[in-house]
Amino acid sequence: MEEEITEIEEKAMLEMAETGEEEKESEGTKVSAHSEESQTPEEDIFVLPGDFVSTTEEFASGPGTYLSGGEIYSTSTGIVSVNRKQRVVSVIPTTSTPPIVKEGDIVVGEIINVRESMALVELAAIKGAGNREMQKSGTAAIHVSNVKNAYVKDISKEFALFDIVKARVINTQNMRLTTSDDSLGVMKAICSNCKAVLVIENNKLKCPSCGRKESRKISSDYGTGLV
């Protein structure tokens, strides 16, 4: 009789333990799902070149984006798209018809290299082309003589990597740009120290996080998101 009672007690304890493990697994799944959902970038959001999209902790950088300091930013004007199965975030151009670059066009792009006498720009969009991304973005150059209406001794004081710039096309054969007008120049820049977005303070750029001050050839539309 005592043996039967002992067996019944053991079975009851085993069932209770199994039930507890199932509840823990269920709770863990809920927490994991909630954590994943909270870090998922918003879909169907319209973004401009240089806008923050997501982080590399949860997603890989897809078409229309670039990496900087563990964060993913848009290189295109378009809509955010998230592939949860492959863990990839992309930016899809708002239209599929690519515009053609002409002399006099105002273009937007990202600084990808700064040399002694010029800055190289990865082109992303053309103003007035319906926010359409170019099929083959290509690279254009801003020569030191075309930065602004004044002598420029050091072009690295005017542009830096990952700057989003607005410029005018002055030569389509060699893809030369100018930022000499007040409305042209850097529209968005990040701190070279901590990667925070720089803000304007007394016509200079200052990092709101670490306090670092940097100089650029600033567009009068800096920080507005307007092209």
N, C-alpha and C positions, 0 to 999 in steps of 0.2 A: 504493500500500500504506500509506504513512504517513498519507494522507488518510483511509483507512478506519479506521485505528487511532484517529486523532484524533476522528472522528465517534463511534466506540464509546465513547471516554473521556468525551466531552461528554454522551452519552446517560446513561451511568452516573452522572456527577456530578449531572445534572438529576434523575434518579430518587432519588438519595440526598437531595437538597435537598427534594424534594416529600415524601418519607417523614418527614424531620425536621420539616417544617411540620405534617404531620398529627399527629405525636406531641405537638408543642407544643400544638396545638389541643385534643387529647384530654386532656392534663394540665391545661390551663387550664379545660376544662369540668369536670373532677373537682374542682379547687380551688374553682371558683365554686359547684358544687353543695354541696360540704362547708361552705363559708362560709354559704350560704343556709340549709342545714339547721341549723347551729349557732345561727342567730339566729331560727329559727322558734319562736314560743311554743308551749308544751305544750298539746295539745288534751285535751278531756275532763277538764279540771282544775276542781274545784269552787272558786269564788271568792265572796268577800263584797264588799259595796260598799267601794271604796277600795283593793282589792288591786291590785298591779302586774300588768299583763298582757303588755305588749310595748313597743316603741319605734316612733316615727314614721319612723325611718330605713328600715325595711323594710316596715312595714304602715300602713294607714290605720285610723282609729278608726271602728268600726262601731256598730250598736245595742248599748245596754247598757254603753257605755264613754265616757270623757271624756279630754281631753288636758291635760297639765300638764308644762311644761318639757321638751317633746320626748318624753315618756313617756305611755303609755296605761294608764289605770286603769279598774277596773270600777265601774259605778254600780249594778249589779244583783247580786242573789244568784242564781248560776246556774253554767252550764258554759261554759268557753272554747271558741269555735269559730273555726277559721281557714279563710278562703277564699284559697287560694294563687293561684288564677287571677286574681282581682281584687285580691289583696294587701290584704285587709281582715280584721281580727280583731274578733270580737264576743263578747258574753256572752249566752247563751240562758237565759232563766228556767227554773228546774227544773220548773215545771208551767205549763200554759196557762190555768188557771182563775184569774181575777183576784179577789182578796179585796176586801171592802168595808170602808172605814175607819169605825170607831165611836169614840165618846168613851170614853176609858179605854185605848184601844189603845196599845201601845208600838210606835213606828215608827222606822225607820232611814232616813237621807237625807244629802244633801250640802249644805253651805252654799254658796249661789250668789250671795249678796249680803249685805252688812252695812251697814245704815243707822244713822242717829243713835239711833233708839229700838227697832230690831228687826233680827233676822237672818232672812233668807229661806232656806227649806230645800226642796230638790228631793227629794220623797219617793221611796223605792225599794222598801221592803219593810215588812211588818208582822210583829212577833214572834208566834209561835204560829200563823201562817197557812201552815205547811209550806214556809217559805222562798219563797213565791210572790211574784213581782213584780207590782205593781199595773199594770193595763192602761193606765190614764192616771194617771201618777204625780202630776202636779200640784204646786203649791207651797203650803207652809204657812209660818206665821210664828211666831217666838219673840220675844215682846215683852220689853223690858228688865226689866219687872216680874216676868216668869216665868222668868228665867234661873236664879236660885238663891234660897235663903232668907236673903238679905242684900241690902243696898242695892248696886246696880250703877250706878256713875257713867258708865263708858265700856264699852259693849257690845263694842267692837272689841278689848277686852282679854280677852273671854270666848270669842269666835268669830272665825274667819278663813275666807277663801275656801278651798274644797276640803276643809274639815274634814268628817269623817264623824261624824254625831251620832246619839245615841239619845234619843228624847223621848217624852213621853206626850201624847196628843191630849186637849185639854180643851174644844174647841169645833169641831164639824164644819161649822157654817154659815159661819164665818169662817176655818176651818182654823187654829186657834191651838194652839200646842204649849207644853209646859213642860219644863224640864230641872232643876227644883228638887231632885228626889230625888238622893241620893248615887250611885245606879246610873245616873243619866241624865247626859247631857252629851257631850262630845267623846270618841269612841272611837279616832279616828286623825287625826293632823294632820301636815302637812308644813312644813318650814322655809321661812319667807318669803324667805330669802336664797338657799339652795342647793337647795331642794325635796327634801331628804332627809327620811325619816320621823322625827319627833321621838320621843324616849324619855323616860320619867319618871325624874327624879333629884331627890330631896328634895321630892317633891310638886310639882315644877315640870317643865316640858318643856324638854328640851335637845337640840340637834342633835348627833348623833354625828360629823358630818362637819366642820362649821365652828365648833361650840362655841356657837352662838347660843342664848340662852335666851328662851323665850316663855311667856306665860301664857294659860290657857284655863280654861273651866269643865269640868274633867275628869270623865269617868265613872269609877266605881270599876272598871269593866271595860275601861279603856283598855288597848289593846295586846294584849288576850287573844283578840280575834276572836269573843267570845261576845256574843250579843244578849240 
